[in-house]
Amino acid sequence: MAQKSKMTADFEKLVYTSDILRSSWEDQLVIFKNLKNTRTPNQGISNFIEWILRLHYSEALFASSSLWRLMISKPTTDGKLNYQQTLKIEFDSRIALYTMEYSDWDTIDTKEDHEKAILWKTKCTWIELVPRFKDFLHWNTQW
């Protein structure tokens, strides 16, 4: 299977507890609330993160960000993160829609097949982020 990069960073070796996972969502909420005053408003992502924090998802999933995108990963049964399987949520200000995209790099053999790693994708408005996330969970019952 293709692997984007070898997992060697200290944070990639951690065992993620529910407290660490919840803290990751709290940290991302601060980041995305600060972004709403920039050229890339992300009020929808902030609202989505607040919804996640109100539910048990914040204690089971890990949140991070990259270039104004929310990245969601899930720890394996041993408590380590599998960055090979990530749900990305990003806002496209040109069309005022959010894209949710789930990639599983464990499903491909070479990096050149990166498009095949995208297994689920949808576009939606900010008000549809929660229902589309629920659709994703229904589709991907392993989450």
Protein Blocks (a to p, Z undefined) as FASTA:
>chain_A
ZZfbacfbfklmpccdfklmmmmmmmmmmmmmmmmmmmbdcklmmmmmmmmmmpmklmmb
ccddeehiacdddddfkopacfkbccdddddfklopacdddddfklpmbfklmmmmpmbd
cdddfklmmmmmmmmmmmmmmZZ
